[in-house]
């Protein structure tokens, strides 16, 4: 079965279960954008989907070298990644 979800729901659904993430900023600029983001906290992605997301965008990879700093254990040990 294929389930289609929005990009924002996929993005939030892939970061919220990560142990290193303490909060996710959704950043809407308008009420309409806020309403599209509501419900993303209820998205539960399968471990296979989360592994695919991690393969495409590895946890802990910084795009900007200015962001390099402390690396939490949950980013280096896959066993610690999910709640």
Phi, psi and omega in degrees: 000133179256129178245130180259127176232163180287161178300319181293323177292322176296314181298311181290324178293338179270338180263328184298324179283352183285128183298332182280350181266120179263338176198158177236126180272121183268336170053045177287146178256352181214157180302320180299320178292323177298314182295329176290333182275339181299139181096349180296332179292342180269353180290128177238109180270145180291158177304325178295319178293317179297321177295322178294317177299315179298325179290324180283322180225085185304137178302139175085359179281126179261131177285321181259129177298340178292342182269357182290135181188224180298135176249109180296147180305329180295343177273336182260340180246107182304332181293339181265001189285329186247144182291000000 
